[in-house]
């Protein structure tokens, strides 16, 4: 039961190896708006992209879709997912995403199909894994050659207190390829109070031995109007970014919009729009 016609443009935190993919692909509006800092609180399909343990973080059944644009490289990302953590103790997400871009050195595309599952171990610990198949197509002779195959991610979330969470995740732990799908490790923490979340993450790329830092804040106005802001610094490129986002949430659906802008650079805007439908359990 996939939601078709939704998309998300962000580039994968560990899948970026060429100028056509910046370090945010596959991030949704909430993740992007919060400065990419949701390793400790990955809700819904964010679990697929950043920390598999999040698939069992909340009790819900969500159909989600996204659309994203990166005008600088004529980039487009479409994604659809179904996440269910309400009908069984084990949470699960099924995901499909497709990214295409047309930079100066030739068109590229990345398709991914994945299955994420997570299990609570008591009240304070969740573990999860993502099994995924990827297909990356690059022009002949490109420095990042075409490649396809199986990859696996793993993660955990610990909640020592109701208001405090810590998340740890490893991306491409199995099947990694340094030309495109390098192994990366990340950790993050979040402090959550009614209507307010403050979070920070750090991820290290095993190939470049560099870190990417992010921090963000989310405030919920009234009953359904989240406002998000964040900051990201990428050690590999030396670039820094500001992020922001807004949303509208009801008991049956949520609509989120986010954007990111490089500070002192010419990358241009990256924008994402996401729709979530909450299925009654």
C-alpha positions in Angstrom: 0.0 0.0 0.0 2.3 2.7 -1.3 1.5 6.4 -1.6 2.4 7.4 -5.1 3.4 10.9 -6.2 5.4 12.0 -3.3 9.0 12.9 -3.2 11.9 14.1 -1.2 15.1 15.8 -2.2 17.9 15.6 0.2 21.0 13.7 -0.2 21.9 10.7 1.8 24.2 11.4 4.7 26.4 8.5 3.8 25.6 8.1 0.2 27.2 11.2 -1.2 30.4 10.8 -3.3 30.1 13.3 -6.1 29.1 16.9 -6.8 25.6 15.9 -7.9 24.7 14.6 -4.5 25.1 16.9 -1.5 25.2 15.6 2.0 21.5 15.7 2.6 19.8 13.4 0.1 16.9 11.3 1.4 16.2 13.6 4.3 12.6 14.5 4.9 11.1 17.9 6.0 11.4 17.2 9.7 14.9 15.9 9.5 16.0 18.7 7.2 14.4 21.4 9.2 15.9 20.2 12.5 19.5 20.4 11.1 19.6 16.7 10.3 19.5 16.0 14.0 17.0 13.2 14.6 19.2 10.1 15.3 17.6 10.0 18.8 14.0 10.8 17.6 13.5 9.4 14.1 9.7 9.3 13.5 8.2 7.3 10.7 10.3 7.0 7.5 13.1 9.0 9.2 14.0 5.6 10.7 14.8 4.2 7.2 17.1 7.1 6.4 18.9 7.8 9.7 18.3 5.2 12.5 16.3 1.9 12.0 15.4 1.7 15.7 13.0 4.6 15.2 10.6 2.2 13.4 9.3 1.2 16.9 9.7 4.6 18.6 6.0 5.5 18.5 2.8 3.4 18.1 1.4 4.4 14.8 0.5 3.4 11.2 1.7 6.0 8.7 1.7 6.3 5.0 4.2 8.9 3.9 5.3 10.5 0.7 7.7 13.3 -0.2 8.9 15.5 -3.0 12.1 17.5 -3.1 14.0 19.8 -5.5 17.6 20.9 -5.8 17.6 23.4 -8.6 21.4 23.8 -8.6 21.8 20.3 -10.1 18.3 19.9 -11.6 17.8 17.3 -8.9 14.5 15.6 -8.1 13.7 13.0 -5.4 10.5 11.0 -5.1 9.8 8.7 -2.2 7.0 6.6 -0.7 6.8 4.5 2.4 4.5 2.7 4.8 5.5 2.4 8.5 3.5 0.2 11.0 4.3 0.0 14.7 0.8 -0.3 16.0 -0.4 -3.8 14.9 2.6 -5.8 16.2 5.4 -5.4 18.8 8.0 -5.3 16.0 7.8 -2.0 14.0 8.4 -2.1 10.3 8.8 0.3 7.3 8.7 -0.5 3.6 10.3 2.3 1.5 11.0 3.2 -2.1 12.9 6.2 -3.3 14.2 7.5 -6.6 16.6 10.4 -7.1 17.7 11.9 -10.5 19.9 14.8 -11.3 21.5 16.4 -14.4 24.8 18.1 -13.3 27.3 19.4 -15.9 29.2 16.1 -16.1 26.2 14.0 -16.9 22.9 12.7 -15.6 22.8 10.4 -12.6 20.1 8.4 -10.8 19.7 6.4 -7.6 16.9 4.0 -6.8 16.4 2.3 -3.4 14.0 -0.3 -2.0 14.3 -1.1 1.7 12.7 -2.9 4.6 13.3 -1.6 8.1 12.4 -3.5 11.3 12.8 -2.6 15.0 12.1 -4.2 18.3 11.8 -2.7 21.8 13.9 -4.4 24.5 12.0 -3.3 27.6 10.8 0.2 28.1 14.1 2.1 27.5 15.9 0.4 24.6 15.0 -0.2 20.9 17.2 -1.9 18.3 16.6 -2.0 14.5 18.0 -2.9 11.1 17.4 -1.8 7.5 18.0 -4.1 4.6 18.1 -2.3 1.3 18.9 -2.8 -2.4 20.3 0.2 -4.2 20.9 0.9 -7.9 23.1 3.8 -8.8 23.6 4.8 -12.5 26.4 7.3 -13.5 27.8 8.4 -16.9 30.5 6.2 -18.5 33.9 7.3 -17.2 32.6 9.1 -14.1 34.7 9.1 -10.9 31.7 7.5 -9.1 30.9 4.5 -11.3 27.6 2.8 -11.6 26.9 0.3 -8.9 24.1 -1.8 -7.4 23.7 -4.3 -4.6 22.6 -5.1 -1.1 23.4 -2.9 2.0 22.5 -3.1 5.6 22.1 -0.4 8.4 21.7 -0.9 12.1 20.8 1.3 15.0 19.6 1.7 18.6 17.8 4.2 20.7 18.0 4.4 24.5 15.6 6.5 26.6 17.0 6.6 30.2 14.4 9.2 31.1 11.1 10.2 29.4 12.5 13.5 28.4 15.9 12.4 27.2 16.9 10.0 24.3 20.2 8.9 22.8 20.5 7.3 19.3 23.4 5.5 17.6 23.4 4.2 14.0 25.7 2.7 11.5 25.0 3.1 7.8 26.1 0.6 5.1 27.7 -1.7 7.7 27.3 -4.6 5.2 27.9 -4.2 1.5 29.6 -0.8 1.6 31.5 0.6 -1.4 33.9 3.5 -0.9 33.1 5.0 -4.3 29.5 5.7 -3.5 28.1 3.9 -0.4 30.7 4.4 2.3 30.3 3.1 5.8 29.4 5.8 8.4 28.7 5.9 12.1 26.5 8.5 13.9 25.3 9.4 17.4 22.8 11.9 18.6 20.9 13.1 21.7 17.6 14.9 22.1 15.8 16.6 25.0 12.1 16.6 24.7 9.5 18.5 26.7 5.8 19.1 25.9 5.9 21.2 22.7 9.7 21.5 22.6 12.5 19.4 21.2 16.2 20.3 21.2 18.6 17.8 19.4 22.2 17.4 18.2 23.9 14.8 16.0 27.3 13.9 14.7 28.2 11.4 11.9 31.6 10.2 10.7 32.3 9.0 7.2 34.6 6.0 7.3 36.2 6.8 3.9 37.0 10.5 4.3 37.4 10.3 8.2 35.5 13.6 8.4 32.5 14.5 10.6 29.2 16.2 9.8 27.6 18.0 12.8 24.0 19.2 13.1 21.8 20.8 15.8 18.2 21.9 15.7 15.1 23.0 17.7 11.5 22.2 17.2 8.6 24.1 18.8 4.9 23.2 18.5 2.6 26.1 18.5 -0.9 25.3 19.6 -1.9 21.8 18.8 -0.5 21.3 15.4 1.9 24.0 14.0 5.5 22.9 14.4 8.3 25.4 13.7 11.8 24.1 13.1 15.3 25.6 12.7 18.8 24.1 12.6 22.4 24.4 11.7 24.7 21.9 9.9 28.5 21.8 9.3 30.1 19.4 6.9 33.8 18.7 7.7 34.5 17.1 4.3 33.7 20.2 2.3 34.0 22.8 5.1 30.5 24.1 4.2 27.9 25.3 6.7 24.2 25.4 6.3 21.1 26.9 8.0 17.8 25.0 7.9 14.2 25.7 8.7 10.8 24.2 8.4 7.1 24.5 9.2 4.3 22.1 9.4 0.5 21.5 9.9 -0.6 18.4 11.9 -4.1 17.0 12.5 -5.1 13.6 13.9 -5.4 12.2 10.4 -2.6 13.9 8.5 0.5 16.1 8.5 2.0 18.4 5.9 5.6 19.6 6.3 7.8 21.9 4.4 11.6 22.5 4.9 14.5 24.2 3.2 18.3 24.4 3.6 20.7 27.1 2.4 24.5 27.1 2.3 26.2 30.0 4.2 28.6 31.9 2.0 28.3 29.4 -0.9 26.6 29.1 -4.2 24.8 25.7 -3.7 21.4 27.4 -3.7 18.3 26.1 -2.0 17.3 22.5 -1.3 13.6 22.2 -0.5 11.4 19.3 0.6 7.7 18.7 1.0 6.2 15.8 2.8 2.7 14.4 3.4 1.9 11.9 6.2 -1.4 10.0 6.5 -2.2 8.5 9.9 -4.2 5.3 9.7 -6.4 4.5 12.7 -5.2 1.3 14.5 
